[in-house]
Amino acid sequence: MTKKIFYVAIAVVALLAISRLGHTARKPAAVAIPMDAADIAGVVTSSKGPEAGVWVIAETKDLGTGYRKIVVTDDQGRYLVPELPKANYTVWVRGYGLVDSPKVPAIPGKPLDLKAVTAPSPKEAAQYYPAAYWYSLIHIPPKGDFPGTGPSGNGISDRMREQGEWIEMTKTDGCEGCHQLGDKSTREIPSSLGAFDSSVAAWERRIQSGQVGSTMLSRATQMGRKRVLEMYADWTDRLKAGELPPVPPRPQGLERNVVVTEWDWAGPKDYFHDEISVDRRNPSSNPNGLVYGVHENSTDLLTILDPVKNTMSQIPIPVKPGTPQAEPEAVLEASAYWGTEPISTAKATAHSLMMDSGGRIWTAAATRQRDNPDFCKQGSSHPSAIAFPLKQSSRQTNFYDPKTKQWTLVDMCASSQHLMFGEDANNTLWFSDPGGDKVGWLNTKMYLETHDQQKSQGWTPFILDTNGNGKRDAYTEPGQPSDPTKDTRIKVGFYGVSPSPVDGSVWGTVLGFPGAIVRLNPGPDPAKTALAEIYEVPWNNPKAPVQGFSPRGMDIDRNGVVWTVLASGHFASFDRRKCKGPLNGPTATGQHCPEGWTLYRTPGPSFKGVDERIGSADSNYYNWVDQFDTFGMGKNIPIATGNDTDSLAALDPATGKFVVLRVPYPMGFFAKSLDGRIDDPKAGWKGKGLWSTYATRAPWHMEGGKGMTSKAVKFQLRPDPLAN
């Protein structure tokens, strides 16, 4: 057993009174910091005394891939970086109200006091603030400008009916579905784009850059290009003139117990969409095992991290001949970073992935051209095709078996994007399809036994039981007049998808404004018996105690409560058990259960001139529920991605308070997925943690600029800031 080294930090002077940046009151501080030979510990002080709630970063390039570990100081400025692999490190201090301290060399096992550097000015301090604090300075058009009057009027599209829709598109359902806004790369205009007569012209050129230029331009047009460009030009002009953001709070309470570990993985052109470390139904299923990630439109690679050996590797994802490339090979306008080089080359476009009980890695990925095989189409004898034939699918599925190191491509009729295993005997894998109007599934037990992809899969449209007789009948099509004798098909597609562990129902989010969640009860023969229920987010609903809009990610807890993040700046739960009225019939069409919703305002600043209740400047792409206490805050803790605040936000539903898990370095942490794993249930906090990744579509926007790579990130929660 490693021999303990005891390091005594002796304070010579008393401490300053607590400030909002975290300095503590002066008091004697002769306290021992127990250290192992694998730790680095000491005290952080500045000219103002010990610095509480600041980060100490230890980084090395001596291992198989880049590695860093980050901790927070306690209320006396003490820190302990635990369990470092043997290597040479550079260590420094970062914190709000500071500028980075000089990087000093260090090795584990030796104490190290650090001198923090107080920021010489508010401007220099602000360079370390998360993007949302800068983005909060943008001026959202006032309520009175909606609905828009078009390009010849106020510049807002006449499709923008109210301010909430603009906020939705200003955040996750617009640009921030791919990258941060407000980081240094986006709050300044790159000089490499050239010279322009105005900031409006600079922004118009900017949003046409690279392979996704046409997509960015389309988003602006959807909102009203004239007003969008004016809004962003005004923002960057004011920042250039010296306007500064509000000051973020330093970590407090449990936030000071967080340990963040990072590993470099993939290349500087590769962005991640999702990672997976475990069968999420059994968090102990892959102890100390490999972590996997996929790159969507970027590259056709499965990236693999070995967190024990501290190495990463990549293997190609196969596709059939003729599979089209996802992104255009030509660029609309040259990128400020990559010129006219088409850097996104994926055909498989592996979007999301899950691990099964056998350790196989399943992905939602394209395996072929879009035209479906005949068994999916009109005239087929397949039960789902008889009920709802499908001509095309954009993504199918495949899986990689680490034991055989082989890929298997599985042809699917229904498109896939996110995927999630149910807890049924068939290990059913459910797929979302946000651009479609059906949901698909694969009986993986049957497929692995028979390899019969046709019999193992199915799909169904979404049918509301509007005649209220409790079974699926003939239905009216979307847009047709209602018929009291029939059911009603609704044209929706799941974005997030999650089967309930309580009753086997399948839930999903519906994008848009105000957006909705949908419950699917498969019944005994889903192609024929599945019935849906739709619950819109309460908006402009006088019966609703809460108001919000536009869900995106979602997950479900062990009690069957659905959790989703909203563009209105809320983390929302929906509990169907609270509904007072009928859940089917002619009135059960969306706004019939406002009492089922509970909304929690997410942390962070609000946009200027917007109701604070709906104006959060942070963007929350996805969320996950820690059903099995893999982090340490308890079971069924919902966690949202803080995509513009470099963070994950863990909510304690009992108190309604958030614990912000900040990743301070490199700035630009932008998660899309996360999961939790227990490596050793007997090891306490050391034996478990959350896993995520930098999933920004533009890693060159991260701190460090072009050449920076994504990072795999592990979060752990110690019992106190000095635990080792």
Rosetta blueprint (number, residue, H / E / L):
1 M L
2 T L
3 K L
4 K L
5 I E
6 F E
7 Y E
8 V E
9 A E
10 I L
11 A L
12 V L
13 V L
14 A L
15 L L
16 L L
17 A L
18 I L
19 S L
20 R L
21 L L
22 G L
23 H L
24 T L
25 A L
26 R L
27 K L
28 P L
29 A L
30 A L
31 V E
32 A E
33 I E
34 P E
35 M E
36 D L
37 A L
38 A L
39 D L
40 I E
41 A E
42 G E
43 V E
44 V E
45 T E
46 S E
47 S L
48 K L
49 G E
50 P E
51 E L
52 A L
53 G L
54 V L
55 W E
56 V E
57 I E
58 A E
59 E E
60 T E
61 K L
62 D L
63 L L
64 G L
65 T L
66 G L
67 Y E
68 R E
69 K E
70 I E
71 V E
72 V E
73 T L
74 D L
75 D L
76 Q L
77 G L
78 R E
79 Y E
80 L E
81 V E
82 P L
83 E L
84 L L
85 P L
86 K L
87 A L
88 N L
89 Y E
90 T E
91 V E
92 W E
93 V E
94 R E
95 G L
96 Y L
97 G L
98 L E
99 V E
100 D L
101 S L
102 P L
103 K L
104 V E
105 P E
106 A E
107 I L
108 P L
109 G L
110 K L
111 P L
112 L L
113 D L
114 L E
115 K E
116 A L
117 V E
118 T E
119 A L
120 P L
121 S L
122 P H
123 K H
124 E H
125 A H
126 A H
127 Q L
128 Y L
129 Y L
130 P L
131 A H
132 A H
133 Y H
134 W H
135 Y H
136 S L
137 L L
138 I L
139 H E
140 I L
141 P L
142 P L
143 K H
144 G H
145 D H
146 F L
147 P L
148 G L
149 T L
150 G L
151 P L
152 S L
153 G L
154 N L
155 G L
156 I L
157 S L
158 D L
159 R L
160 M L
161 R L
162 E L
163 Q H
164 G H
165 E H
166 W H
167 I H
168 E H
169 M H
170 T H
171 K L
172 T L
173 D L
174 G L
175 C H
176 E H
177 G H
178 C L
179 H L
180 Q L
181 L L
182 G L
183 D L
184 K H
185 S H
186 T H
187 R H
188 E L
189 I L
190 P L
191 S H
192 S H
193 L H
194 G L
195 A L
196 F L
197 D L
198 S L
199 S H
200 V H
201 A H
202 A H
203 W H
204 E H
205 R H
206 R H
207 I L
208 Q L
209 S E
210 G L
211 Q L
212 V L
213 G H
214 S H
215 T H
216 M H
217 L H
218 S H
219 R H
220 A H
221 T H
222 Q H
223 M H
224 G L
225 R H
226 K H
227 R H
228 V H
229 L H
230 E H
231 M H
232 Y H
233 A H
234 D H
235 W H
236 T H
237 D H
238 R H
239 L H
240 K H
241 A L
242 G L
243 E L
244 L L
245 P L
246 P L
247 V L
248 P L
249 P L
250 R L
251 P L
252 Q L
253 G H
254 L H
255 E H
256 R H
257 N H
258 V E
259 V E
260 V E
261 T E
262 E E
263 W E
264 D E
265 W L
266 A L
267 G L
268 P L
269 K L
270 D L
271 Y L
272 F L
273 H L
274 D E
275 E E
276 I E
277 S L
278 V L
279 D L
280 R L
281 R L
282 N L
283 P L
284 S L
285 S L
286 N L
287 P L
288 N L
289 G L
290 L L
291 V E
292 Y E
293 G E
294 V E
295 H L
296 E E
297 N L
298 S L
299 T L
300 D L
301 L E
302 L E
303 T E
304 I E
305 L E
306 D E
307 P L
308 V L
309 K L
310 N L
311 T E
312 M E
313 S E
314 Q E
315 I E
316 P E
317 I L
318 P L
319 V L
320 K L
321 P L
322 G L
323 T L
324 P L
325 Q L
326 A L
327 E L
328 P L
329 E L
330 A L
331 V L
332 L L
333 E E
334 A L
335 S E
336 A L
337 Y L
338 W L
339 G E
340 T L
341 E L
342 P L
343 I L
344 S L
345 T L
346 A L
347 K L
348 A L
349 T L
350 A E
351 H L
352 S L
353 L E
354 M E
355 M E
356 D L
357 S L
358 G L
359 G L
360 R L
361 I E
362 W E
363 T E
364 A E
365 A E
366 A L
367 T L
368 R L
369 Q L
370 R L
371 D E
372 N L
373 P L
374 D H
375 F H
376 C H
377 K L
378 Q L
379 G L
380 S L
381 S L
382 H L
383 P H
384 S H
385 A H
386 I H
387 A H
388 F L
389 P L
390 L L
391 K L
392 Q E
393 S L
394 S L
395 R L
396 Q E
397 T E
398 N E
399 F E
400 Y E
401 D E
402 P L
403 K L
404 T L
405 K L
406 Q E
407 W E
408 T E
409 L E
410 V E
411 D L
412 M L
413 C L
414 A L
415 S L
416 S L
417 Q L
418 H L
419 L E
420 M E
421 F E
422 G L
423 E L
424 D L
425 A L
426 N L
427 N L
428 T E
429 L E
430 W E
431 F E
432 S L
433 D L
434 P L
435 G L
436 G L
437 D L
438 K E
439 V E
440 G E
441 W E
442 L E
443 N E
444 T H
445 K H
446 M H
447 Y H
448 L H
449 E H
450 T H
451 H L
452 D L
453 Q L
454 Q L
455 K L
456 S L
457 Q E
458 G E
459 W E
460 T E
461 P E
462 F E
463 I E
464 L E
465 D L
466 T L
467 N L
468 G L
469 N L
470 G L
471 K L
472 R L
473 D L
474 A L
475 Y E
476 T E
477 E L
478 P L
479 G L
480 Q L
481 P L
482 S L
483 D L
484 P L
485 T L
486 K L
487 D E
488 T E
489 R E
490 I E
491 K L
492 V L
493 G L
494 F L
495 Y L
496 G L
497 V E
498 S E
499 P E
500 S L
501 P L
502 V L
503 D L
504 G L
505 S L
506 V E
507 W E
508 G E
509 T E
510 V E
511 L L
512 G L
513 F L
514 P L
515 G L
516 A E
517 I E
518 V E
519 R E
520 L E
521 N E
522 P L
523 G L
524 P L
525 D L
526 P H
527 A H
528 K H
529 T H
530 A L
531 L E
532 A E
533 E E
534 I E
535 Y E
536 E E
537 V L
538 P L
539 W L
540 N L
541 N L
542 P L
543 K L
544 A L
545 P L
546 V L
547 Q L
548 G L
549 F L
550 S L
551 P E
552 R E
553 G E
554 M E
555 D E
556 I E
557 D L
558 R L
559 N L
560 G L
561 V L
562 V E
563 W E
564 T E
565 V E
566 L E
567 A L
568 S L
569 G L
570 H E
571 F E
572 A E
573 S E
574 F E
575 D L
576 R H
577 R H
578 K H
579 C L
580 K L
581 G L
582 P L
583 L L
584 N L
585 G L
586 P L
587 T L
588 A L
589 T L
590 G L
591 Q L
592 H L
593 C L
594 P H
595 E H
596 G H
597 W E
598 T E
599 L E
600 Y E
601 R E
602 T L
603 P L
604 G L
605 P L
606 S E
607 F L
608 K E
609 G L
610 V L
611 D L
612 E L
613 R L
614 I L
615 G L
616 S E
617 A L
618 D L
619 S L
620 N L
621 Y L
622 Y L
623 N E
624 W E
625 V E
626 D E
627 Q L
628 F L
629 D L
630 T L
631 F L
632 G L
633 M L
634 G L
635 K L
636 N L
637 I E
638 P E
639 I E
640 A E
641 T E
642 G E
643 N L
644 D L
645 T L
646 D L
647 S E
648 L E
649 A E
650 A E
651 L E
652 D E
653 P L
654 A L
655 T L
656 G L
657 K E
658 F E
659 V E
660 V E
661 L E
662 R E
663 V L
664 P L
665 Y L
666 P L
667 M L
668 G L
669 F L
670 F L
671 A L
672 K L
673 S L
674 L E
675 D E
676 G E
677 R E
678 I E
679 D L
680 D L
681 P L
682 K L
683 A L
684 G H
685 W H
686 K H
687 G H
688 K E
689 G E
690 L E
691 W E
692 S E
693 T E
694 Y L
695 A L
696 T L
697 R L
698 A L
699 P H
700 W H
701 H H
702 M L
703 E L
704 G L
705 G L
706 K L
707 G L
708 M L
709 T L
710 S L
711 K E
712 A E
713 V E
714 K E
715 F E
716 Q E
717 L E
718 R L
719 P L
720 D L
721 P L
722 L L
723 A L
724 N L
